[in-house]
Amino acid sequence: MRLDVWLWRARLFRSRTLASQMLASGSARVEHAGRVQRIERAAALVAAGDIITFPRGHAVETLEVLALPTRRGPAAEAAACYRRPMAKAAAITPASTSSTSPDAARAADRG
């Protein structure tokens, strides 16, 4: 399936034109079978199991393709087509970095 169509059907872009423009900028990458390829055209192919990395606003989005949707359906249907492989690491990071310093924690314990 074409990557611009997949991005649009997965509801990651409001239109195929916006998805195509982002892909034409050359800032997207697709990892297929362990090989990373820079994408510079909207007609690049994507398959289940590929990892897609692309800019979205001020962040970089990394998604694993789980399925190739046959239509642009509701959000729940679209969300089932991908997963964020880095979501677990991102969820763990804030918990491991405490906003309270050890000195502040000791002072709070003293009362």
Secondary structure, DSSP 8 states (H G I E B T S, - for coil): -BHHHHHHHTTSSSSHHHHHHHHHTT-EEEEETTEEEEE-STT-B--TT-EEEEEETTEEEEEEE----SS---HHHHHTTEE-TTHHHHHHHHHHS-SS-HHHHHHHHH-
